[in-house]
Amino acid sequence: MAFVKRALFSRTETSLFNQTVLFSAAGLSISIALILVSGLRIDAWV
């Protein structure tokens, strides 16, 4: 039973880790896109 519980816990931990990595990667790409868009807008205004 302990092995099953450990396997389930590690699987949950891995999925949480993957979600965190995906979320931070998405946030990073969104912030980069915002910086690029704002930079393009500044260039267009200038």
Jmol script that loads the backbone (N, CA, C; Angstrom):
load data "model"
ATOM      1  N   MET A   1       0.823  -1.199   0.000  1.00  0.00           N
ATOM      2  CA  MET A   1       0.000   0.000   0.000  1.00  0.00           C
ATOM      3  C   MET A   1       0.863   1.257   0.000  1.00  0.00           C
ATOM      4  N   ALA A   2       1.934   1.208   0.771  1.00  0.00           N
ATOM      5  CA  ALA A   2       2.790   2.388   0.844  1.00  0.00           C
ATOM      6  C   ALA A   2       3.384   2.703  -0.525  1.00  0.00           C
ATOM      7  N   PHE A   3       3.735   1.652  -1.277  1.00  0.00           N
ATOM      8  CA  PHE A   3       4.312   1.864  -2.607  1.00  0.00           C
ATOM      9  C   PHE A   3       3.293   2.522  -3.545  1.00  0.00           C
ATOM     10  N   VAL A   4       2.046   2.047  -3.464  1.00  0.00           N
ATOM     11  CA  VAL A   4       0.989   2.629  -4.310  1.00  0.00           C
ATOM     12  C   VAL A   4       0.771   4.095  -3.943  1.00  0.00           C
ATOM     13  N   LYS A   5       0.734   4.360  -2.641  1.00  0.00           N
ATOM     14  CA  LYS A   5       0.527   5.732  -2.184  1.00  0.00           C
ATOM     15  C   LYS A   5       1.676   6.630  -2.644  1.00  0.00           C
ATOM     16  N   ARG A   6       2.901   6.113  -2.566  1.00  0.00           N
ATOM     17  CA  ARG A   6       4.065   6.881  -2.996  1.00  0.00           C
ATOM     18  C   ARG A   6       4.012   7.130  -4.503  1.00  0.00           C
ATOM     19  N   ALA A   7       3.612   6.105  -5.278  1.00  0.00           N
ATOM     20  CA  ALA A   7       3.530   6.255  -6.731  1.00  0.00           C
ATOM     21  C   ALA A   7       2.480   7.300  -7.099  1.00  0.00           C
ATOM     22  N   LEU A   8       1.331   7.243  -6.430  1.00  0.00           N
ATOM     23  CA  LEU A   8       0.282   8.227  -6.702  1.00  0.00           C
ATOM     24  C   LEU A   8       0.755   9.626  -6.335  1.00  0.00           C
ATOM     25  N   PHE A   9       1.438   9.739  -5.194  1.00  0.00           N
ATOM     26  CA  PHE A   9       1.913  11.047  -4.757  1.00  0.00           C
ATOM     27  C   PHE A   9       2.932  11.610  -5.738  1.00  0.00           C
ATOM     28  N   SER A  10       3.864  10.755  -6.188  1.00  0.00           N
ATOM     29  CA  SER A  10       4.891  11.236  -7.107  1.00  0.00           C
ATOM     30  C   SER A  10       4.261  11.624  -8.442  1.00  0.00           C
ATOM     31  N   ARG A  11       3.233  10.883  -8.863  1.00  0.00           N
ATOM     32  CA  ARG A  11       2.562  11.229 -10.120  1.00  0.00           C
ATOM     33  C   ARG A  11       1.867  12.582  -9.989  1.00  0.00           C
ATOM     34  N   THR A  12       1.193  12.802  -8.852  1.00  0.00           N
ATOM     35  CA  THR A  12       0.530  14.085  -8.622  1.00  0.00           C
ATOM     36  C   THR A  12       1.561  15.203  -8.563  1.00  0.00           C
ATOM     37  N   GLU A  13       2.671  14.942  -7.889  1.00  0.00           N
ATOM     38  CA  GLU A  13       3.727  15.937  -7.781  1.00  0.00           C
ATOM     39  C   GLU A  13       4.280  16.279  -9.164  1.00  0.00           C
ATOM     40  N   THR A  14       4.478  15.254 -10.008  1.00  0.00           N
ATOM     41  CA  THR A  14       5.008  15.481 -11.348  1.00  0.00           C
ATOM     42  C   THR A  14       4.043  16.308 -12.183  1.00  0.00           C
ATOM     43  N   SER A  15       2.753  16.005 -12.100  1.00  0.00           N
ATOM     44  CA  SER A  15       1.775  16.764 -12.881  1.00  0.00           C
ATOM     45  C   SER A  15       1.722  18.208 -12.392  1.00  0.00           C
ATOM     46  N   LEU A  16       1.814  18.413 -11.078  1.00  0.00           N
ATOM     47  CA  LEU A  16       1.848  19.774 -10.552  1.00  0.00           C
ATOM     48  C   LEU A  16       3.078  20.509 -11.051  1.00  0.00           C
ATOM     49  N   PHE A  17       4.220  19.811 -11.068  1.00  0.00           N
ATOM     50  CA  PHE A  17       5.459  20.416 -11.551  1.00  0.00           C
ATOM     51  C   PHE A  17       5.334  20.778 -13.023  1.00  0.00           C
ATOM     52  N   ASN A  18       4.766  19.865 -13.827  1.00  0.00           N
ATOM     53  CA  ASN A  18       4.586  20.137 -15.252  1.00  0.00           C
ATOM     54  C   ASN A  18       3.656  21.323 -15.465  1.00  0.00           C
ATOM     55  N   GLN A  19       2.577  21.401 -14.685  1.00  0.00           N
ATOM     56  CA  GLN A  19       1.656  22.528 -14.804  1.00  0.00           C
ATOM     57  C   GLN A  19       2.356  23.833 -14.450  1.00  0.00           C
ATOM     58  N   THR A  20       3.194  23.800 -13.415  1.00  0.00           N
ATOM     59  CA  THR A  20       3.916  25.007 -13.021  1.00  0.00           C
ATOM     60  C   THR A  20       4.872  25.446 -14.116  1.00  0.00           C
ATOM     61  N   VAL A  21       5.589  24.481 -14.704  1.00  0.00           N
ATOM     62  CA  VAL A  21       6.525  24.807 -15.785  1.00  0.00           C
ATOM     63  C   VAL A  21       5.772  25.374 -16.984  1.00  0.00           C
ATOM     64  N   LEU A  22       4.655  24.735 -17.353  1.00  0.00           N
ATOM     65  CA  LEU A  22       3.865  25.226 -18.483  1.00  0.00           C
ATOM     66  C   LEU A  22       3.332  26.623 -18.193  1.00  0.00           C
ATOM     67  N   PHE A  23       2.858  26.844 -16.965  1.00  0.00           N
ATOM     68  CA  PHE A  23       2.293  28.138 -16.604  1.00  0.00           C
ATOM     69  C   PHE A  23       3.352  29.236 -16.659  1.00  0.00           C
ATOM     70  N   SER A  24       4.554  28.953 -16.112  1.00  0.00           N
ATOM     71  CA  SER A  24       5.611  29.957 -16.128  1.00  0.00           C
ATOM     72  C   SER A  24       6.096  30.203 -17.552  1.00  0.00           C
ATOM     73  N   ALA A  25       6.157  29.151 -18.379  1.00  0.00           N
ATOM     74  CA  ALA A  25       6.559  29.330 -19.775  1.00  0.00           C
ATOM     75  C   ALA A  25       5.530  30.178 -20.515  1.00  0.00           C
ATOM     76  N   ALA A  26       4.242  29.936 -20.247  1.00  0.00           N
ATOM     77  CA  ALA A  26       3.190  30.725 -20.888  1.00  0.00           C
ATOM     78  C   ALA A  26       3.275  32.180 -20.434  1.00  0.00           C
ATOM     79  N   GLY A  27       3.499  32.407 -19.145  1.00  0.00           N
ATOM     80  CA  GLY A  27       3.631  33.767 -18.639  1.00  0.00           C
ATOM     81  C   GLY A  27       4.834  34.472 -19.235  1.00  0.00           C
ATOM     82  N   LEU A  28       5.928  33.739 -19.389  1.00  0.00           N
ATOM     83  CA  LEU A  28       7.134  34.324 -19.965  1.00  0.00           C
ATOM     84  C   LEU A  28       6.898  34.716 -21.413  1.00  0.00           C
ATOM     85  N   SER A  29       6.276  33.835 -22.193  1.00  0.00           N
ATOM     86  CA  SER A  29       6.023  34.145 -23.600  1.00  0.00           C
ATOM     87  C   SER A  29       5.034  35.300 -23.730  1.00  0.00           C
ATOM     88  N   ILE A  30       4.054  35.368 -22.828  1.00  0.00           N
ATOM     89  CA  ILE A  30       3.086  36.470 -22.865  1.00  0.00           C
ATOM     90  C   ILE A  30       3.783  37.791 -22.559  1.00  0.00           C
ATOM     91  N   SER A  31       4.661  37.802 -21.562  1.00  0.00           N
ATOM     92  CA  SER A  31       5.363  39.041 -21.223  1.00  0.00           C
ATOM     93  C   SER A  31       6.302  39.453 -22.347  1.00  0.00           C
ATOM     94  N   ILE A  32       6.970  38.485 -22.991  1.00  0.00           N
ATOM     95  CA  ILE A  32       7.836  38.802 -24.129  1.00  0.00           C
ATOM     96  C   ILE A  32       7.002  39.383 -25.265  1.00  0.00           C
ATOM     97  N   ALA A  33       5.826  38.786 -25.523  1.00  0.00           N
ATOM     98  CA  ALA A  33       4.947  39.293 -26.579  1.00  0.00           C
ATOM     99  C   ALA A  33       4.494  40.715 -26.253  1.00  0.00           C
ATOM    100  N   LEU A  34       4.155  40.975 -24.984  1.00  0.00           N
ATOM    101  CA  LEU A  34       3.736  42.320 -24.597  1.00  0.00           C
ATOM    102  C   LEU A  34       4.871  43.317 -24.784  1.00  0.00           C
ATOM    103  N   ILE A  35       6.092  42.926 -24.415  1.00  0.00           N
ATOM    104  CA  ILE A  35       7.249  43.810 -24.581  1.00  0.00           C
ATOM    105  C   ILE A  35       7.476  44.104 -26.060  1.00  0.00           C
ATOM    106  N   LEU A  36       7.398  43.063 -26.896  1.00  0.00           N
ATOM    107  CA  LEU A  36       7.585  43.261 -28.334  1.00  0.00           C
ATOM    108  C   LEU A  36       6.507  44.175 -28.899  1.00  0.00           C
ATOM    109  N   VAL A  37       5.253  43.939 -28.508  1.00  0.00           N
ATOM    110  CA  VAL A  37       4.145  44.755 -29.020  1.00  0.00           C
ATOM    111  C   VAL A  37       4.295  46.203 -28.563  1.00  0.00           C
ATOM    112  N   SER A  38       4.631  46.416 -27.298  1.00  0.00           N
ATOM    113  CA  SER A  38       4.792  47.783 -26.803  1.00  0.00           C
ATOM    114  C   SER A  38       5.983  48.451 -27.478  1.00  0.00           C
ATOM    115  N   GLY A  39       7.055  47.689 -27.727  1.00  0.00           N
ATOM    116  CA  GLY A  39       8.208  48.235 -28.441  1.00  0.00           C
ATOM    117  C   GLY A  39       7.837  48.634 -29.858  1.00  0.00           C
ATOM    118  N   LEU A  40       7.041  47.810 -30.524  1.00  0.00           N
ATOM    119  CA  LEU A  40       6.595  48.143 -31.878  1.00  0.00           C
ATOM    120  C   LEU A  40       5.710  49.382 -31.854  1.00  0.00           C
ATOM    121  N   ARG A  41       4.844  49.495 -30.847  1.00  0.00           N
ATOM    122  CA  ARG A  41       3.981  50.671 -30.740  1.00  0.00           C
ATOM    123  C   ARG A  41       4.819  51.923 -30.521  1.00  0.00           C
ATOM    124  N   ILE A  42       5.844  51.826 -29.668  1.00  0.00           N
ATOM    125  CA  ILE A  42       6.714  52.977 -29.415  1.00  0.00           C
ATOM    126  C   ILE A  42       7.443  53.361 -30.701  1.00  0.00           C
ATOM    127  N   ASP A  43       7.931  52.362 -31.444  1.00  0.00           N
ATOM    128  CA  ASP A  43       8.598  52.652 -32.711  1.00  0.00           C
ATOM    129  C   ASP A  43       7.623  53.301 -33.689  1.00  0.00           C
ATOM    130  N   ALA A  44       6.384  52.849 -33.717  1.00  0.00           N
ATOM    131  CA  ALA A  44       5.388  53.413 -34.623  1.00  0.00           C
ATOM    132  C   ALA A  44       5.082  54.863 -34.234  1.00  0.00           C
ATOM    133  N   TRP A  45       4.998  55.120 -32.931  1.00  0.00           N
ATOM    134  CA  TRP A  45       4.722  56.488 -32.485  1.00  0.00           C
ATOM    135  C   TRP A  45       5.896  57.403 -32.794  1.00  0.00           C
ATOM    136  N   VAL A  46       7.109  56.904 -32.610  1.00  0.00           N
ATOM    137  CA  VAL A  46       8.295  57.720 -32.899  1.00  0.00           C
ATOM    138  C   VAL A  46       8.499  57.743 -34.407  1.00  0.00           C
TER     139      VAL A  46
END
end "model"
wireframe off; spacefill off
backbone 0.3
color backbone group
